[in-house]
Amino acid sequence: MGIAKSYANLYLNMKSLLLFGLLTLFTVTSSIAYSIQDENSILDRTPASEPEIQDSQGNQLSYILVDQQVLIVADVTNALMTQQPFTYFVQIEDDTGVVVSLGWLSGSLSPNQMLSPALSWTPQYSGTYRATVFVWEGIDNPSPLSPSISLDIEVRLAEA
């Protein structure tokens, strides 16, 4: 009877180990699948609209003048059901690819909240520029929450 009891205990221990192994495998597999899904959908968490150039009264502009202060604006929406911290970056490059301006602001969006952050820029020279908007989790955490979006800007000399 001692041997039969030992085999029964061994069988139960092996069954428990197998069940534990399957549970662990399921948990790890689910975790990996969730991470892949989360990585693929991370850019949908806080989508940004196409950026616009606006004057200080909120009027959309098709071009701007040298020394004219303008705002680079894009709507940012929290698509999650939880609070979402974010940082709104605007990088402006000249036609040779040199960054001439970089600014950001940080905040937090409530679930389903939409915000229209704006950063100002005053061009010093005429030419063609490209403003690129980035929405990231934060300065210390540059995980994108939205694909970057660019806008070409024409800067003209002031008319006399």
Buried (B, 14 or more C-beta within 10 A) or exposed (E): EEEEEEEEEEEEEEEEEEEEEEEEEEEEEEEEEEEEEEEEEBBEBBBBBEBBBBEEEEEEBEEBBBEBEBBBBBBBBBBBEEEBBBBBBBBBBBEEEEEBBEEBEBEEBEEEBEBBBBBEBEBEEBBEBBBBBBBBBEEEEEEBBBEBBEBEBEBEEEEE
